[in-house]
Amino acid sequence: MLHLRAISPPERTEDTLARLREHPGTAHLVLHRGAALAPAGDLIEADVAREAADEIIDLLCAAGLEKEGGVTLEAIDTVLSDAADRAEERAPGDGADAVVWRELVARTGEESRLNGTFQAFLAIACLLASVGVITDSPVTIVGAMVVGPEFGPLAGIAVGLVLRQWGLVRRASLALAVGFPVAMVVTALATLASEAIGLLDVASFRQGRPDVDFVYQVGWYSLIVAVLAGAAGMLAMTSAKSAALVGVFISVTTVPAAGYAIVAAVTGEWARAGESAAQLVVNLTGIVAAAGAVLAVRRRGQLDRSWGK
């Protein structure tokens, strides 16, 4: 279940209440007249079945609440109510499979912004990856995978392409196009400093790093893993199974490939640097393609169910 809060201009309140009462996926309808101050109006609250949320939001936006009032949603962890159970039974589909499209656009839009926090996490992740490469530490490589924030913009590109939200595509692409080069420059400077003070043994690195060389060894399985991770990631973002995102983060070698490419370039191992860059491109492309395909299938399925009513 999701908790819905809507601010309604007084003249639209009765129409809004009627729309909510008529929808079978609504429970626990509450009205606070005159409670909203900015914007001024009545506060309406309700609990809605997740599988009905997108349709209910569309109804409220059609009533003008998106522009003249406001609509918010938040997840509810526990609901003990026969009325809520009936709402979930009446709503078509299953809550875990439901996609709340406006929520998805808002979430990916927020996670796709190029800002200081995003850049800091990406730079730290690349630095961790470079340390893992230098020390031949798979554990540190996994840490870099988890810290890396790149899946947000990748998901944003996929969502933008499928829903034709071109502003979202541009914003997410900018985050990646600026974020990765900046993070790699920071990593290059840190790697040069490590070499200068003796922390990086160039001769030792050129002999190979058997425990982390998988990072730059691009092949068909690199694409397969990226596709599977992209599909799993989009399924997690569009359902109630968001915990699966952790598995996505530690499945693909986007950030580690960037870190490996920098260390290899600094040490003059240009072949490995090139393969690492190719690994990065393969992973980014595979994730976006698979995420977009999953999203397109889910959207088509939801449209088919709507037409079948």
N, C-alpha and C positions, 0 to 999 in steps of 0.2 A: 504493500500500500504506500501511497504518497500523500503528504499533507499539502493541501492547496490553500493559499491565502490570496485573496483578490480584493483590491480597493476599487470600489465602484462609485461613480457619481450618483448622488441620491436619485436622480431622475432615471437612472438605468438599473437600479437595484432590483426592482420587481421583475424586470425582464431577465436579469442575470439569475435570480433565484429560480425562476421558472425553468430556465435552460438546465440548471443543475438538478432540480427536482425530477425533471423528465428523463435525465440520463440514468440508465440502470447501473452504471459503474460508480455512482456517488453514494457516500454514506456520511453520517455525522455532520449534517449541514447546520452551520451556526451563523447568526447575523449579529453584528455589533453596529447599531445605527450611530452614525456620526463619530465613530471612534478614530477614523483616519484624519490626520492633520495636514500632511504634505505628501501627496495631493489630498485635498479635503474630500471626504466622502464616507461611505459606509464600508466596514470591513466584513468580508464574507470568508468563512473558513469551511473546509470540507475535507474529508478523506476520500481519495479516489483510488480505484484499482489501477495498477500500473499499466495494464493492457488497455485501459480506457483513457489514460491521461492525455495522450496526444489529441484525441478527438475532443475531449473536454476543453483543452487549451484553445483549440481552433474555434470552438463555440464562444468562448469568452472573448477571444480576439475579434471575432466577427461582431460581437456586441460593443466593440470599441474600447474595452478595458485596457488593452495594450497601450493605447495612446492617451486616454483620458484618466486612467487609473494606474493599475499595476497588477501583475500576476506573478506569484512565486511558488516554487515547488520544493519540497524537501522530503527525503526518504524517512520512513518510519520503520524502526527496527522490530517493534513488537506491537501487535494489535490484538486485543481480546474483545471481540464484539461479534455477535451474530449478524448485525447489520452489515459490518464490513465483510464478513464471510459471504453473505448473500450478494453483495456488490461484486466481489471477485468471481463468484459463480456465474452471475449474469453477464459479466463482461466477456466478450469473445476472446479466445486464445488463452495463453498462459503468461503470467506475470514475468517469469524469467526470460521469456522469448520476446517480450514487448520492447519496442524501440520508441522512446520519447524523442522525436526528431528535434524539436526546439531545444530540449535539454542537451542533446548531442551537439548541435551547432554551437550553443553557448559554451559548453565544456571544451570542445576542441578549439574554439576561438580563443578562449582564455589561455589554454596551454600552448597555443601557437604564437604567442606574442614574443617579439624580440625585445627583451628587457634585461636589466642588470642581473636579475636572479637566474633567468634562463642561461645567460652567457656565463655566469659564474659556475653554475652546475656543469655546463658543458666543458668549460676549461678545466675544472677540477677532475672531471671524468677522464679527459684526455691525458692530464698529468698522471693520474693513477694508472692509466693504460701504459704510458711510457715507462713508469717505474716497474710495472709488471713485466714489460718486455726486457728491460735492462737486467732485472734480477731473475728472469726466467720463472716468474711466479704466477701460476694459473689462478690462485686465489685472489691476487690483486687484480688480475684481468676481469674476473667475475665481479669484483667490487666496482670496477669501472663501468661494467655493463649495467649494474643496478643504479649507479649514480647518474648515468647519462639521461638527459631529459628529451632526447631526440624523437621519441615515439609520438609525443604530443603534436609537433608540426607535421610529421608523416601522416598521422591520423587526420589532421586538419586538411592536408592536401587531398586525401582520399574522400573525405566528407564533402569538401568543396567541389571536387570534380563530379561526384555522383549527384549532389543536390544543385549543382550549377551556381554555387556561391563563390563567384570569382574573387570577391574581396578576401574571402577566407583562404583561397588558394594562394593569392599574392602575399598575404600576411605570413602564412606558414612557409612559403618558399623563401621569403626574405629572411626568416629566422634561421633556416638551414644555410642559405647562401652566405650570410654574414657570420652566423654562429660558428660553423665549423672552421672557416679560415682563421678567424680570430683565435679560437681555441688552439688551433694547430700552430699559429705563430707563437702563442704563449708557451706551448709545449716545446717548440724548437729552441726558444731562448733558454728555457729551463734545462734542456738537454745539452746545449752548448755550455751552459754553466757547470753542469755535472761533469762534462768532459774536461773542462778547464781546471777543476779542483780535484780531478782524479777519481770521481765516483763512477764514471763510465769508462770501462776498459774497451776501447775500440777493437783491439785485436781479439779479445775474448768474444765480443759480440759478433764479429765476422765469422767466427767458427760455428755460429748457429745457436739457437735457443730451442732445444728439442721439446720442452714442455709447453711452449707458447707459439711455436712456429705454425700451428694450425690457423692462427689469426690471419696470416697473409696467403695461405695456400687456397687460392680461389678455385672453385670447380663447380660441377653440377650440384653437389650437395650443399654448397654455399647458397645457391639459388633456392633449392628445395627447403632448406631451413628458414630462409628469409620469407618464403611464401607461406609456410606453415605458421611462422611467428606472426606475420601480418594478419593472417586469417584469425588466429587465436586472439590477437590483440583487439581487432575490431569486434569480434564476438563478445569479448569481455567488456568493451566500452559501451556496447549497445544492449547489454543485458544486466542482470543483477549479479553477475559473476566477475566483478572487477578484481577480485583477488588473483585471478589468473594472469593479470598484467605482469606480476613479478616474474612468472615463468617466461613471458615474452622478452622481458628485459635481459634475462640471462641466456637467451637462446641465440641472439644474433650478435655479430661482431662489427657493429658500426663504429662505435667509439674506439674499441681496441684496434681496429684497422687503421683509423686515423692516427692513433698514437704510434702504432708500429711503423706507419709510413714516415712519420717525422724522425723517429730514432734511426731508421734505416737510411734516410736521406742525409742526416747529420753525419753518419759514419761512412758515407760513400757507398752504401749497398743499394745502388739504384734499381737493380732488378727486383729486390724484395720491396723496395719503396713503391715501385710501379704495381706489383702484384697486390700490395696492401691497398693502394688507391683503387684498383679494380675491385677488390673485395668490398670496399666501402660503397662503390657505385652499385654493385650487384645487390648488396643488402638493402640499400635505400630504395632501389627500383622494385625489388621483389616485395618488400613490405607494402609499399604504396599500391602496387598492382593487386596484391591479394586482399588488402584491406578494402580497396574499392570494389573488388568483385563480390566480397561478402556483403558489403553494404548494399550493393545493387540488387543482389538476390533477396536480401531481407526487405528492401523497399518494394520490390516487385511482389513479394509474397503478401505484404501488408496491403498493397493496393488491390491485389486480387481478392483478398478477404473483404475489403470494403465494397468492391463491386458486386461481390456475391451476396450482400445483405438483401 
